[in-house]
Amino acid sequence: MTQDCSTPTDTMVGTPRPAGSSDAHPDDAAHPLLAWLATQRAQDGMLLLGDARPFFHDEATYTAHHGEDPAPFDAGQGLAALLRATGADMSAPALEIGCGFGYLSLGLAKENPFPLLLLTDTSPGFLRILGQRLDAHGVAWRADDNASASPGMTIPGMAGSDMAGPGTVRLGILSGDAMQEIPDASLSCIAMRATLHHVADVDAFLAQAARVLRPGGHLVFEEPCREALLLMGVLVAQMPELAAARGLEVTPRQLELIDLFRRMVEFYCRQDIDKSTAEDKHLFHPVEIAARCRAHGFDTAVYANTTLASLKYLHGESPLPPTFFHDTTRAYIGEVCRMPELVPLFDATIAASCAYIDDCSRGGRGPHYISVFDARRG
């Protein structure tokens, strides 16, 4: 694990608090967010907290392609395990941003150590899919259309309001770029998976996250990183030349896909172009993410080439197979980018270079492909 080297705050030293502990009553900690939710509307059981916007792929098709998971609870339960291991105070509500079809949400909702877990996305289609998946696992989530945060347990001191009680799950329409109305210091945790690169203004988002989190609160997210993708782009761009040197034919379709891959990597890596209308925006190096978090008052631990799902079983970074970069690159090209036509060309041209990178990475973490960030507000 890479630990950010900023000076620890007083909240980080001494004996860690037990998970979920707090000097205040849990109901008191939940008040600010619940009071705000009581002023919001709901439709079809979903809270209307921001502007709706469909995903750039058809949500059902995207879920069918990416949603099959033999261990659907692991990511959320891994996040909960990380919070417990770090002694996080979980007595205030938690917010997931960009929940999608629920890769992280299902386990988090099943575990749910918070008085309220609010799962949000801008896509009503994804929220409907997630609602169906929660239904299938017996997790109640619907809000009353006439009283957005109810039905639920009445919270003492909130007379006249049937507010959501401990362990409640709610779904809502909200984006990471629109947290301005969330009350100050009202959350124990903000959780995300593969969401930061959809945010238009990362620094503005981090400033809002620091504002809405309680002191000592956690912003925990799993995010793809630029370093490995940049290497992949360099290698894929060399495929035609390497194929020609080996006397291999490259089809027009393969050339088209190679150019598309090269331009995709350039788009993700550059920070000097307007990406406001694009679904995916910036990818960052983990050191840059930690530095940006530090600038907004977060002390950040980085778990390199590790997933939230693996943290269910481990207390640190995942063991990496000796062929990690080779296997990851091959799968990214063929499965994630849906370019199976390039896989035979990969095997014939750049597989050896990927194996060399793996050899050079022995004993270390290799090029950063995906990492978990635990940013704790000072």
C-alpha positions in Angstrom: 0.0 0.0 0.0 1.2 3.5 -0.8 0.5 5.9 2.1 0.2 9.6 1.3 3.0 11.4 3.2 1.2 14.4 4.5 1.2 15.1 8.3 -1.4 13.0 10.1 -4.2 14.9 11.7 -5.3 14.4 15.3 -8.1 12.2 14.1 -5.6 9.7 12.7 -3.4 9.1 15.8 -3.9 7.2 19.0 -6.2 4.2 19.5 -8.7 3.8 16.6 -12.3 4.0 17.4 -14.3 0.8 17.1 -16.1 0.6 13.8 -19.4 2.4 14.0 -18.6 4.2 17.3 -19.5 7.8 17.9 -19.8 10.2 20.8 -23.2 11.3 19.4 -26.3 9.1 19.2 -26.5 7.6 15.7 -29.9 9.2 15.2 -28.4 12.6 15.9 -25.7 12.0 13.3 -28.3 11.1 10.7 -30.4 14.3 11.2 -28.8 16.7 8.7 -29.1 14.5 5.7 -32.5 13.1 6.7 -33.9 16.5 7.2 -32.7 17.5 3.7 -34.2 14.3 2.2 -37.5 15.1 3.8 -37.8 18.1 1.5 -37.1 16.2 -1.7 -39.6 14.5 -4.1 -39.7 10.9 -5.0 -41.0 9.1 -8.1 -41.4 5.3 -8.6 -39.7 4.8 -5.2 -36.6 6.8 -6.3 -35.5 10.1 -4.7 -35.3 13.0 -7.2 -32.1 14.7 -5.9 -30.7 16.0 -9.3 -31.1 16.0 -13.0 -31.6 12.6 -14.7 -29.4 11.7 -17.7 -29.3 8.3 -19.5 -26.0 6.4 -19.8 -24.3 6.6 -23.1 -24.8 2.9 -23.6 -28.2 1.2 -23.3 -28.3 0.3 -19.6 -29.8 -3.2 -20.1 -27.3 -4.2 -22.7 -24.4 -2.8 -20.7 -25.6 -4.7 -17.6 -25.9 -7.9 -19.6 -22.3 -7.6 -20.9 -20.7 -6.4 -17.6 -23.1 -7.4 -14.8 -22.4 -11.1 -14.5 -20.5 -11.6 -11.3 -20.1 -14.9 -9.5 -19.5 -13.1 -6.2 -21.9 -10.1 -6.4 -21.6 -9.0 -2.8 -17.8 -9.0 -2.5 -17.0 -5.4 -3.6 -19.5 -3.8 -1.2 -18.5 -6.2 1.6 -14.8 -5.4 0.9 -15.5 -1.7 1.3 -17.2 -2.4 4.6 -14.3 -4.5 5.7 -11.9 -1.7 4.9 -13.9 0.8 6.9 -14.0 -1.6 9.9 -10.3 -2.2 9.7 -9.5 1.5 9.7 -11.8 2.2 12.7 -14.1 4.4 10.6 -17.1 6.0 12.3 -20.2 4.7 10.5 -22.8 6.3 12.6 -23.9 8.9 10.0 -25.4 8.1 6.5 -23.3 7.0 3.5 -23.6 7.9 -0.1 -22.6 5.9 -3.2 -22.2 8.0 -6.4 -22.4 6.4 -9.8 -23.9 3.1 -8.6 -24.7 1.9 -12.1 -26.2 -1.7 -12.1 -24.9 -2.2 -8.5 -21.5 -3.9 -8.7 -20.6 -2.2 -5.4 -24.1 -1.5 -4.2 -25.4 -5.0 -3.6 -22.8 -6.0 -1.0 -22.9 -2.6 0.6 -26.7 -2.7 0.9 -26.5 -6.3 2.3 -23.8 -5.3 4.8 -25.1 -1.7 5.5 -23.5 -0.6 8.7 -24.9 2.9 8.2 -28.2 4.4 9.5 -29.0 5.2 5.9 -27.3 4.1 2.6 -28.2 6.3 -0.3 -27.3 4.7 -3.7 -27.3 7.3 -6.5 -26.8 7.5 -10.3 -27.9 10.0 -13.0 -29.5 7.1 -15.0 -33.0 6.1 -14.1 -32.5 3.0 -16.2 -29.6 1.9 -14.0 -31.5 2.7 -10.9 -34.4 0.5 -12.1 -32.1 -2.3 -12.8 -30.4 -1.9 -9.4 -33.9 -1.8 -7.7 -34.8 -5.1 -9.4 -31.5 -6.7 -8.2 -32.1 -5.4 -4.6 -35.6 -6.9 -4.8 -34.2 -10.2 -5.8 -32.0 -10.3 -2.7 -34.8 -9.1 -0.4 -33.4 -5.6 0.3 -36.1 -2.9 0.7 -35.3 0.4 -0.9 -38.4 2.2 -2.1 -39.3 5.7 -0.8 -42.8 6.9 -0.5 -43.7 9.2 -3.4 -45.5 11.5 -1.0 -42.8 11.6 1.7 -39.5 11.0 0.1 -37.5 9.5 3.0 -40.3 7.4 4.4 -41.5 4.8 5.2 -39.0 4.1 7.9 -38.3 4.4 11.6 -39.3 7.7 13.3 -36.2 9.5 14.5 -36.5 11.1 17.9 -36.4 14.9 17.6 -37.8 14.9 14.1 -41.4 15.4 15.1 -43.9 14.9 12.3 -41.5 13.2 10.0 -41.3 9.5 9.3 -37.6 9.4 8.5 -35.5 6.6 7.4 -34.1 4.6 10.3 -30.8 2.6 10.8 -30.0 0.2 8.1 -32.3 1.8 5.5 -31.4 1.8 1.8 -32.7 4.4 -0.6 -32.1 5.0 -4.4 -31.8 8.4 -5.8 -31.0 10.4 -9.0 -27.8 12.4 -8.3 -24.4 13.0 -10.0 -21.0 13.7 -8.5 -21.0 17.1 -10.1 -24.2 18.2 -8.2 -23.7 17.7 -4.5 -24.1 21.3 -3.6 -27.4 20.8 -1.8 -26.2 18.0 0.5 -25.8 19.4 4.1 -22.4 20.1 5.5 -20.7 17.3 7.6 -23.7 15.0 7.1 -22.0 11.8 5.8 -19.8 9.1 7.3 -18.7 7.8 3.9 -18.8 8.5 0.2 -18.2 5.4 -1.9 -17.6 5.0 -5.7 -16.4 2.4 -8.1 -15.1 3.5 -11.6 -16.9 6.8 -11.2 -14.2 9.5 -10.7 -13.4 9.4 -14.5 -17.0 10.4 -15.2 -16.7 13.6 -13.1 -16.1 16.8 -15.1 -14.4 18.8 -12.4 -12.5 16.5 -10.1 -11.2 19.3 -7.8 -14.7 20.8 -7.4 -16.0 17.3 -6.6 -13.3 16.7 -4.0 -14.0 20.1 -2.4 -17.7 19.1 -2.1 -16.8 15.7 -0.8 -14.7 17.3 1.9 -17.6 19.7 2.8 -20.3 17.0 3.1 -18.2 14.4 5.0 -17.9 14.6 8.8 -14.4 15.1 10.3 -12.7 11.7 9.9 -15.2 10.6 7.3 -14.0 8.5 4.4 -14.1 8.9 0.6 -13.4 5.4 -0.6 -13.2 4.6 -4.3 -11.9 2.1 -6.8 -10.6 3.7 -10.0 -8.8 2.8 -13.2 -5.5 4.5 -13.5 -3.6 6.2 -16.4 -0.2 4.5 -16.2 -1.1 1.0 -17.4 -3.5 2.4 -20.1 -0.8 4.7 -21.5 1.5 1.7 -21.8 -1.2 -0.3 -23.5 -1.7 2.5 -26.0 2.0 2.7 -26.9 2.1 -1.1 -27.4 -1.1 -1.4 -29.5 0.1 1.5 -31.7 3.2 -0.6 -32.6 1.1 -3.6 -33.7 1.1 -2.8 -37.5 4.9 -2.3 -37.6 5.6 -5.4 -35.6 3.2 -7.5 -37.7 4.9 -6.3 -40.9 8.3 -7.2 -39.6 7.0 -10.7 -39.0 5.3 -11.0 -42.4 1.8 -11.0 -40.8 -1.2 -9.5 -42.6 -3.2 -6.8 -40.8 -6.7 -6.4 -42.0 -8.4 -3.0 -42.6 -10.7 -3.7 -39.7 -7.7 -4.3 -37.4 -6.1 -1.1 -38.5 -9.3 0.7 -37.8 -9.5 -0.7 -34.3 -5.8 0.0 -33.6 -6.4 3.7 -34.5 -9.5 3.8 -32.4 -7.6 2.4 -29.4 -4.8 4.8 -29.8 -7.1 7.8 -30.0 -9.1 6.5 -27.0 -6.0 6.3 -24.9 -4.9 9.8 -26.0 -8.3 11.2 -25.1 -8.3 9.7 -21.6 -4.8 10.8 -20.8 -4.8 14.4 -22.1 -6.1 17.0 -19.7 -5.9 20.0 -22.0 -9.0 19.3 -24.1 -12.7 19.9 -23.5 -14.4 16.6 -22.4 -17.6 18.1 -21.1 -19.8 16.2 -23.5 -18.0 12.9 -23.2 -19.2 10.1 -20.8 -15.7 9.1 -19.8 -13.3 12.0 -19.0 -9.9 12.0 -17.2 -7.8 9.1 -16.0 -5.0 10.0 -13.5 -1.9 8.5 -12.0 -2.5 7.3 -8.4 0.1 9.8 -7.1 -1.8 12.6 -8.8 -5.1 11.4 -7.3 -3.5 11.3 -3.8 -2.1 14.8 -4.3 -5.4 16.2 -5.4 -7.1 14.6 -2.3 -4.4 16.0 0.0 -5.1 19.5 -1.5 -8.6 19.2 -0.2 -7.8 18.1 3.3 -7.7 14.3 2.8 -5.1 11.9 4.1 -5.0 9.2 1.4 -4.0 5.6 1.4 -3.5 3.9 -2.0 -3.9 0.2 -2.5 -2.2 -0.3 -5.9 -3.6 -2.8 -8.4 -6.1 -3.9 -5.9 -9.9 -4.1 -6.0 -12.5 -3.5 -3.3 -13.7 -7.1 -3.8 -10.3 -8.4 -2.8 -10.4 -6.4 0.4 -13.2 -8.6 1.7 -10.6 -11.3 2.1 -7.3 -9.3 2.6 -6.1 -6.5 4.8 -4.0 -5.0 2.2 -3.0 -5.1 -1.5 -3.9 -8.1 -3.6 -1.2 -10.6 -4.5 -0.5 -10.2 -8.2 0.0 -13.1 -10.6 3.3 -13.1 -12.5 1.5 -12.5 -15.7 -0.7 -9.6 -14.4 0.1 -7.0 -17.0 0.0 -9.4 -19.9 -3.3 -10.9 -18.9 -4.9 -7.5 -18.0 -3.9 -6.0 -21.3 -5.2 -8.9 -23.3 -8.5 -8.9 -21.5 -8.8 -5.1 -21.7 -8.4 -5.1 -25.5 -10.6 -8.1 -26.2 -13.3 -7.9 -23.5 -13.5 -4.4 -22.0 -13.0 -2.6 -25.3 -14.8 -5.3 -27.2 -12.1 -5.6 -29.8 -11.7 -9.4 -30.1 -10.3 -9.0 -33.6 -7.1 -7.6 -32.1 -6.4 -10.5 -29.7 -4.7 -12.7 -32.3 -2.6 -9.7 -33.3 -1.8 -9.1 -29.7 -0.6 -12.6 -29.3 1.6 -12.4 -32.4 3.1 -9.0 -31.8 3.1 -7.4 -28.3 2.5 -10.3 -25.9 6.3 -10.7 -25.5 6.6 -7.0 -24.5 3.9 -7.4 -22.0 5.7 -10.4 -20.5 8.9 -8.3 -20.3 7.0 -5.6 -18.3 5.7 -8.4 -16.0 9.3 -9.7 -15.5 10.5 -6.1 -14.6 7.6 -5.8 -12.1 8.5 -8.9 -10.0 8.5 -8.0 -6.3 6.6 -4.8 -7.0 3.1 -3.7 -8.0 3.7 -3.2 -11.7 2.1 -0.4 -13.8 -1.0 0.9 -12.1 -4.1 -0.4 -13.8 -6.8 -0.1 -11.1 -6.4 0.9 -7.5 -8.4 1.5 -4.3 -8.2 4.9 -2.6 -9.1 5.5 1.0 -9.2 9.3 1.5 -9.9 10.3 5.1 -11.1 13.8 5.8 -8.9 15.6 8.4 
